[in-house]
Amino acid sequence: MAKSHSPSIKDDELYDALRDDGMSKEKAARISNAKAAGDKPSEKGGKAPPYEEWTKDQLYEKAQEIGIDGRSGMNKAELITALRDH
């Protein structure tokens, strides 16, 4: 697969797999680079349920908090994508 990301990514295969699973660019980069360096990603966080388990109203409120434009016309799937890409 052709690289479509920063040359600072240390583990291209893991990065691409994480992105294919819907992970944000930043998070995928952090995890793939930590693994390539032999570090274990932090166990911190992870207490919130995945966006798929949120209601559309909850997703809308989160999008409003972080200032995602066009959120009022988005459906649930589009809100999830916008939140993950932000």
OpenMM code with the backbone's topology and positions (N, CA, C; nanometers):
from openmm import Vec3, app, unit

residues = "MET ALA LYS SER HIS SER PRO SER ILE LYS ASP ASP GLU LEU TYR ASP ALA LEU ARG ASP ASP GLY MET SER LYS GLU LYS ALA ALA ARG ILE SER ASN ALA LYS ALA ALA GLY ASP LYS PRO SER GLU LYS GLY GLY LYS ALA PRO PRO TYR GLU GLU TRP THR LYS ASP GLN LEU TYR GLU LYS ALA GLN GLU ILE GLY ILE ASP GLY ARG SER GLY MET ASN LYS ALA GLU LEU ILE THR ALA LEU ARG ASP HIS".split()
positions = [
    Vec3(0.0849, -0.1174, 0.0000),
    Vec3(0.0000, 0.0000, 0.0000),
    Vec3(0.0895, 0.1238, 0.0000),
    Vec3(0.0533, 0.2231, -0.0766),
    Vec3(0.1303, 0.3464, -0.0839),
    Vec3(0.1128, 0.4256, 0.0450),
    Vec3(0.2218, 0.4853, 0.0878),
    Vec3(0.2160, 0.5656, 0.2087),
    Vec3(0.1398, 0.6941, 0.1800),
    Vec3(0.0431, 0.7235, 0.2628),
    Vec3(-0.0331, 0.8470, 0.2483),
    Vec3(-0.0304, 0.9233, 0.3795),
    Vec3(0.0774, 0.9029, 0.4533),
    Vec3(0.0889, 0.9670, 0.5831),
    Vec3(0.2296, 1.0216, 0.6024),
    Vec3(0.2511, 1.0789, 0.7156),
    Vec3(0.3780, 1.1430, 0.7482),
    Vec3(0.4934, 1.0422, 0.7506),
    Vec3(0.6128, 1.0863, 0.7105),
    Vec3(0.7286, 0.9966, 0.7180),
    Vec3(0.7694, 0.9671, 0.8625),
    Vec3(0.7086, 1.0364, 0.9596),
    Vec3(0.7428, 1.0114, 1.0997),
    Vec3(0.6769, 0.8848, 1.1544),
    Vec3(0.5901, 0.8218, 1.0776),
    Vec3(0.5255, 0.6977, 1.1210),
    Vec3(0.6284, 0.5862, 1.1154),
    Vec3(0.6468, 0.5184, 1.2286),
    Vec3(0.7512, 0.4155, 1.2385),
    Vec3(0.7043, 0.2761, 1.1991),
    Vec3(0.5767, 0.2467, 1.2145),
    Vec3(0.5224, 0.1151, 1.1809),
    Vec3(0.4054, 0.1347, 1.0846),
    Vec3(0.4374, 0.1355, 0.9549),
    Vec3(0.3375, 0.1656, 0.8522),
    Vec3(0.2200, 0.0682, 0.8525),
    Vec3(0.2502, -0.0622, 0.8668),
    Vec3(0.1435, -0.1621, 0.8614),
    Vec3(0.0441, -0.1450, 0.9765),
    Vec3(0.0955, -0.1266, 1.0978),
    Vec3(0.0077, -0.1090, 1.2124),
    Vec3(-0.0720, 0.0198, 1.1984),
    Vec3(-0.0070, 0.1286, 1.1562),
    Vec3(-0.0758, 0.2561, 1.1365),
    Vec3(-0.1924, 0.2392, 1.0390),
    Vec3(-0.1653, 0.1769, 0.9234),
    Vec3(-0.2703, 0.1578, 0.8225),
    Vec3(-0.3843, 0.0710, 0.8762),
    Vec3(-0.3507, -0.0327, 0.9536),
    Vec3(-0.4544, -0.1198, 1.0102),
    Vec3(-0.5413, -0.0434, 1.1097),
    Vec3(-0.4785, 0.0376, 1.1926),
    Vec3(-0.5545, 0.1164, 1.2905),
    Vec3(-0.6441, 0.2185, 1.2212),
    Vec3(-0.5944, 0.2826, 1.1171),
    Vec3(-0.6754, 0.3790, 1.0414),
    Vec3(-0.7921, 0.3079, 0.9734),
    Vec3(-0.7669, 0.1873, 0.9185),
    Vec3(-0.8746, 0.1106, 0.8548),
    Vec3(-0.9839, 0.0748, 0.9548),
    Vec3(-0.9458, 0.0594, 1.0823),
    Vec3(-1.0424, 0.0284, 1.1871),
    Vec3(-1.1166, 0.1523, 1.2360),
    Vec3(-1.0850, 0.2698, 1.1787),
    Vec3(-1.1574, 0.3911, 1.2135),
    Vec3(-1.0900, 0.4799, 1.3164),
    Vec3(-0.9673, 0.4480, 1.3528),
    Vec3(-0.8969, 0.5284, 1.4519),
    Vec3(-0.8493, 0.6596, 1.3899),
    Vec3(-0.8432, 0.7648, 1.4706),
    Vec3(-0.7964, 0.8943, 1.4210),
    Vec3(-0.6495, 0.8851, 1.3808),
    Vec3(-0.6076, 0.9765, 1.2947),
    Vec3(-0.4690, 0.9788, 1.2491),
    Vec3(-0.3726, 0.9935, 1.3662),
    Vec3(-0.4051, 1.0857, 1.4572),
    Vec3(-0.3168, 1.1128, 1.5707),
    Vec3(-0.3016, 0.9907, 1.6615),
    Vec3(-0.4125, 0.9278, 1.6949),
    Vec3(-0.4078, 0.8129, 1.7841),
    Vec3(-0.3373, 0.6951, 1.7184),
    Vec3(-0.3659, 0.6714, 1.5902),
    Vec3(-0.3001, 0.5624, 1.5175),
    Vec3(-0.1493, 0.5850, 1.5126),
    Vec3(-0.1082, 0.7094, 1.4914),
    Vec3(0.0350, 0.7412, 1.4872),
    Vec3(0.0994, 0.7169, 1.6229),
    Vec3(0.0337, 0.7627, 1.7302),
    Vec3(0.0902, 0.7439, 1.8647),
    Vec3(0.1076, 0.5963, 1.8977),
    Vec3(0.0064, 0.5160, 1.8681),
    Vec3(0.0121, 0.3740, 1.9012),
    Vec3(0.1165, 0.3026, 1.8158),
    Vec3(0.1154, 0.3282, 1.6848),
    Vec3(0.2110, 0.2579, 1.5976),
    Vec3(0.3550, 0.2979, 1.6288),
    Vec3(0.3786, 0.4249, 1.6604),
    Vec3(0.5148, 0.4677, 1.6935),
    Vec3(0.5588, 0.4135, 1.8293),
    Vec3(0.4674, 0.4060, 1.9249),
    Vec3(0.5016, 0.3504, 2.0556),
    Vec3(0.5377, 0.2026, 2.0427),
    Vec3(0.4611, 0.1293, 1.9632),
    Vec3(0.4893, -0.0130, 1.9456),
    Vec3(0.6229, -0.0324, 1.8739),
    Vec3(0.6509, 0.0486, 1.7731),
    Vec3(0.7771, 0.0375, 1.6997),
    Vec3(0.8960, 0.0675, 1.7908),
    Vec3(0.8752, 0.1545, 1.8897),
    Vec3(0.9824, 0.1896, 1.9830),
    Vec3(0.9922, 0.0895, 2.0978),
    Vec3(0.9021, -0.0076, 2.0997),
    Vec3(0.9037, -0.1080, 2.2056),
    Vec3(0.8276, -0.0654, 2.3297),
    Vec3(0.7592, 0.0478, 2.3216),
    Vec3(0.6808, 0.0964, 2.4352),
    Vec3(0.5424, 0.0337, 2.4330),
    Vec3(0.4841, 0.0218, 2.5500),
    Vec3(0.3464, -0.0239, 2.5591),
    Vec3(0.2574, 0.0995, 2.5665),
    Vec3(0.1555, 0.1109, 2.4804),
    Vec3(0.0645, 0.2257, 2.4895),
    Vec3(0.0031, 0.2343, 2.6287),
    Vec3(-0.0244, 0.3537, 2.6710),
    Vec3(-0.0783, 0.3801, 2.8036),
    Vec3(-0.2118, 0.3110, 2.8250),
    Vec3(-0.2342, 0.2661, 2.9449),
    Vec3(-0.3623, 0.2054, 2.9810),
    Vec3(-0.4608, 0.3125, 3.0260),
    Vec3(-0.4167, 0.4361, 3.0330),
    Vec3(-0.5001, 0.5464, 3.0776),
    Vec3(-0.6190, 0.5643, 2.9835),
    Vec3(-0.7276, 0.6130, 3.0377),
    Vec3(-0.8432, 0.6416, 2.9535),
    Vec3(-0.9208, 0.5159, 2.9182),
    Vec3(-0.9953, 0.5249, 2.8080),
    Vec3(-1.0700, 0.4094, 2.7610),
    Vec3(-1.1942, 0.3791, 2.8426),
    Vec3(-1.2385, 0.4729, 2.9238),
    Vec3(-1.3538, 0.4473, 3.0079),
    Vec3(-1.4869, 0.4798, 2.9386),
    Vec3(-1.4833, 0.5637, 2.8383),
    Vec3(-1.6053, 0.5982, 2.7661),
    Vec3(-1.6372, 0.4883, 2.6652),
    Vec3(-1.7657, 0.4623, 2.6441),
    Vec3(-1.8024, 0.3611, 2.5438),
    Vec3(-1.7697, 0.4126, 2.4032),
    Vec3(-1.7545, 0.3227, 2.3078),
    Vec3(-1.7271, 0.3664, 2.1707),
    Vec3(-1.8423, 0.4523, 2.1178),
    Vec3(-1.8095, 0.5411, 2.0243),
    Vec3(-1.9101, 0.6328, 1.9697),
    Vec3(-2.0336, 0.5597, 1.9177),
    Vec3(-2.0174, 0.4384, 1.8667),
    Vec3(-2.1320, 0.3643, 1.8133),
    Vec3(-2.2388, 0.3395, 1.9200),
    Vec3(-2.2005, 0.3413, 2.0479),
    Vec3(-2.2954, 0.3181, 2.1563),
    Vec3(-2.3590, 0.4482, 2.2067),
    Vec3(-2.3112, 0.5623, 2.1587),
    Vec3(-2.3673, 0.6915, 2.1980),
    Vec3(-2.4952, 0.7172, 2.1182),
    Vec3(-2.5838, 0.7986, 2.1750),
    Vec3(-2.7015, 0.8411, 2.0993),
    Vec3(-2.6593, 0.9528, 2.0038),
    Vec3(-2.7448, 0.9788, 1.9056),
    Vec3(-2.7155, 1.0874, 1.8120),
    Vec3(-2.7071, 1.2205, 1.8865),
    Vec3(-2.7937, 1.2404, 1.9840),
    Vec3(-2.7911, 1.3645, 2.0624),
    Vec3(-2.6597, 1.3803, 2.1388),
    Vec3(-2.6090, 1.2715, 2.1957),
    Vec3(-2.4813, 1.2771, 2.2667),
    Vec3(-2.3677, 1.3109, 2.1705),
    Vec3(-2.3703, 1.2491, 2.0525),
    Vec3(-2.2681, 1.2766, 1.9517),
    Vec3(-2.2745, 1.4221, 1.9068),
    Vec3(-2.3957, 1.4722, 1.8880),
    Vec3(-2.4142, 1.6112, 1.8469),
    Vec3(-2.3577, 1.7065, 1.9524),
    Vec3(-2.3869, 1.6787, 2.0790),
    Vec3(-2.3361, 1.7641, 2.1871),
    Vec3(-2.1834, 1.7646, 2.1911),
    Vec3(-2.1226, 1.6484, 2.1724),
    Vec3(-1.9757, 1.6396, 2.1706),
    Vec3(-1.9208, 1.7180, 2.0520),
    Vec3(-1.9836, 1.7044, 1.9356),
    Vec3(-1.9408, 1.7782, 1.8164),
    Vec3(-1.9547, 1.9285, 1.8394),
    Vec3(-2.0588, 1.9679, 1.9099),
    Vec3(-2.0802, 2.1090, 1.9423),
    Vec3(-1.9706, 2.1584, 2.0369),
    Vec3(-1.9349, 2.0782, 2.1371),
    Vec3(-1.8301, 2.1145, 2.2329),
    Vec3(-1.6973, 2.1430, 2.1643),
    Vec3(-1.6632, 2.0609, 2.0647),
    Vec3(-1.5319, 2.0775, 2.0020),
    Vec3(-1.5376, 2.1598, 1.8733),
    Vec3(-1.6573, 2.2074, 1.8387),
    Vec3(-1.6700, 2.3019, 1.7281),
    Vec3(-1.6653, 2.2442, 1.5890),
    Vec3(-1.7292, 2.1307, 1.5670),
    Vec3(-1.7342, 2.0708, 1.4337),
    Vec3(-1.8409, 2.1426, 1.3516),
    Vec3(-1.7991, 2.2005, 1.2399),
    Vec3(-1.8911, 2.2715, 1.1506),
    Vec3(-1.9797, 2.1731, 1.0748),
    Vec3(-2.1025, 2.2138, 1.0480),
    Vec3(-2.1955, 2.1332, 0.9686),
    Vec3(-2.2608, 2.0205, 1.0455),
    Vec3(-2.2438, 2.0180, 1.1760),
    Vec3(-2.2946, 1.9067, 1.2568),
    Vec3(-2.4469, 1.8938, 1.2539),
    Vec3(-2.5180, 2.0050, 1.2357),
    Vec3(-2.6642, 1.9986, 1.2409),
    Vec3(-2.7229, 1.9178, 1.1262),
    Vec3(-2.6528, 1.9086, 1.0152),
    Vec3(-2.7023, 1.8320, 0.9013),
    Vec3(-2.6480, 1.6902, 0.8942),
    Vec3(-2.5722, 1.6484, 0.9952),
    Vec3(-2.5096, 1.5158, 0.9919),
    Vec3(-2.5970, 1.4101, 1.0563),
    Vec3(-2.5887, 1.2891, 1.0006),
    Vec3(-2.6542, 1.1757, 1.0651),
    Vec3(-2.5556, 1.1148, 1.1663),
    Vec3(-2.5962, 1.0110, 1.2341),
    Vec3(-2.5124, 0.9519, 1.3395),
    Vec3(-2.3771, 0.9060, 1.2864),
    Vec3(-2.3764, 0.8363, 1.1739),
    Vec3(-2.2511, 0.7861, 1.1171),
    Vec3(-2.1572, 0.9009, 1.0786),
    Vec3(-2.2133, 1.0066, 1.0237),
    Vec3(-2.1322, 1.1225, 0.9850),
    Vec3(-2.0757, 1.1941, 1.1074),
    Vec3(-2.1534, 1.2008, 1.2151),
    Vec3(-2.1035, 1.2609, 1.3386),
    Vec3(-1.9875, 1.1794, 1.3949),
    Vec3(-2.0004, 1.0479, 1.3930),
    Vec3(-1.8926, 0.9606, 1.4414),
    Vec3(-1.7664, 0.9841, 1.3607),
    Vec3(-1.7790, 0.9875, 1.2292),
    Vec3(-1.6625, 1.0103, 1.1425),
    Vec3(-1.6001, 1.1451, 1.1708),
    Vec3(-1.6824, 1.2478, 1.1822),
    Vec3(-1.6307, 1.3826, 1.2081),
    Vec3(-1.5584, 1.3895, 1.3425),
    Vec3(-1.6131, 1.3251, 1.4440),
    Vec3(-1.5492, 1.3249, 1.5754),
    Vec3(-1.4159, 1.2500, 1.5723),
    Vec3(-1.4108, 1.1393, 1.5013),
    Vec3(-1.2858, 1.0624, 1.4939),
    Vec3(-1.1793, 1.1351, 1.4120),
    Vec3(-1.2220, 1.2087, 1.3114),
    Vec3(-1.1265, 1.2808, 1.2264),
    Vec3(-1.0798, 1.4111, 1.2879),
    Vec3(-1.1494, 1.4567, 1.3902),
    Vec3(-1.1138, 1.5860, 1.4508),
    Vec3(-0.9928, 1.5760, 1.5377),
] * unit.nanometer
topology = app.Topology()
chain = topology.addChain("A")
for resn in residues:
    res = topology.addResidue(resn, chain)
    for name in ("N", "CA", "C"):
        topology.addAtom(name, app.Element.getBySymbol(name[0]), res)
